[in-house]
């Protein structure tokens, strides 16, 4: 298996497990927070999707934020939420948000969360499929860290995505225990 095939497999597996995890989750579970400073499932899924979206557009293709799917697919218009200029490096993907800023992220339904995720995931997979294998070791065109190759960014995105998937599963189980009827 090549590096590219492994990355594609990991992206596909992340998508499949996220879909299974969110399947049939009601809105009250998606918005539940284990404590007042914790992110809920909806915000965490949005964060994963935003990372895929903005890294592909800004870091890999060196395009403007307005070219992100959050903008071009009508999510800003639908939700009234424009994340540009917020958080770490003003990337608008939850990293470096204050509690107030995190609280302003719109709570989407499972269907909408998966729709945005599928758009961002699909764009990332299409980018990777079109990428020559040797290009994985090249610096990302718009990366703020010149020494980071495309492979390193993709690996970091996957590690982060799988870590957040574990958080999502833990929150689901905490909610189920808290709401178990005796």
N, C-alpha and C positions, 0 to 999 in steps of 0.2 A: 504494500500500500504506500502510495506517495504522500508527501506532506499535504498536498492539495486534496487528495482523496480523504485523508484523515480529517482535515478541517471541515470538508463538506459533510462527512458522516457525523461529526460532532454538532454541526449546525442543525442537521436534520433531526438528530436525536433530541436536542434541546427543544426543538419545535414540537415534536411528538409528545414529549413528556409534559411540556407546558400546556398543550391542548388538553391532555388527559386530566391534568391537575385542575384546570379551570372549568372543565365540563360541568355544566349544571350548577355552578356555584351562584347562589343568590347574591344580590347587591349588598345585603347586610353583612355577608361574610367578606366580600371584596373591600368593604370600607372599614371593617373592624380593625382596631389597633390594640395590640396586647397592653400597651401603656401609652400615655399621652405623647411621648417622644418617639414612639416607634412608627415606622411607615406601615401603611396597610398594603394589602395585596394589590389593589388597583394601582396605587402609586408605584409599587415595585415593578409591576409588569410594564407600566408606562416607561419607567426608567430603562429597562432592558431594551425596549423598542426604540426609545429615543437614542440610546447609545448606538445601536445598529444604524439608525437613520443618519445621525449627524456624523459618525465616523466615516461612513461610506461617502457622504457628500462632501464634508469639509476636509477630512484628513486624507482620504484616498483619492478623491477627484479634485480637491482644491477649489470647490465651488462655494458660493455664498450661502448663508443660512436659509435664504428664501427658496433655495432649490431643494431643501429637505422635504421629505414626504409630508411631514406635519403641516407644511405650508401648501405644497402643490396638490395634495389630495383633499384639501378642504377641512382639515382638523382644526385649524385656527378659527375658521369661520363657524364651524359646527359648535365648538366649545367656548369660543371667546377668549381662549388662552394662548398667548404668544410668549414662549419661553426665552426668546432672544434676550441676551444681556444679563441673565440671572445665573448666579452660582459660580463655581470654579471656572476660571477663564471665560466667564460669561457664555458658557456653552448651553445652558438651559437644559440640563439632563438630570437634575436632582443633586448631583455632586456639589457640595459646598452651599447648599440651600440652608437658609435659616428655617426654624420650625414654621414660621409664618409663611415663608415662600413655599415650603413643601405642602402646607395646608391649602395653598391656592391652586395646586395641580388639580385639574378636574377629575372627578371620580366617574370613570366610564363603566358601562356595563361589560360583562364578560364578552359579549358578542363584539362590542366596539374595541375592547382591549385586544382581542384576538385578531380583529380586522387590521388594526394599526400594526400589531406585531407581525402579522403575515405579510403586510406590505413592506415593512422594513427588513424583515428576514428574507423575503423573496428578492428584494433589491440587493441585499448583501450576498446571497447565494449566486445570483446572476452575475454580479461583479466578480466573484471568486471563480465561477465557471469560465468567464471570459479572460481571466488573468493568466498570462503565461507563467508556468511553474517557476522559472528563474526570477520573475518579478517579485515573488514573495520575499526575496532577500534584499529588495531595493527599499530605500527610505520612502515613507509615505509622502506624497507630494505636498499636502497641506498640514502635515504634522507639526505641532508646536515643539516636538522633541526630535531633532534631526537624526539622532542615532537610532530611533525606533523604526524598524522595518515594518512592512505590511504584515509579514508573518507575526511579528511580536505584538502588534496591535490586535490582530485577529485572535491570537492566543489569549491575550488579556481580556478581550471581549467575551470569549467563551468561558474562561475561568470565572469572570464576574457573573455571567449569565447563569452558569451552573450553581454558583454560590447563592445567588438570589432565588433560584429555583428551590434550593434547600430551605431558605427563609420562608418562601411562600408555603411550602408543605408544612413547615413547623407552625405557621400561623393558622393554617386550616385545622391542624390537629389541636392546637390550643383552643380555638373557637369551638370545635366539636366537644372537647372535654368541658369547657365552661358552660356549654348549652345542652349538655346531656341531661335527659330527663331520667330521674331515678325511678 
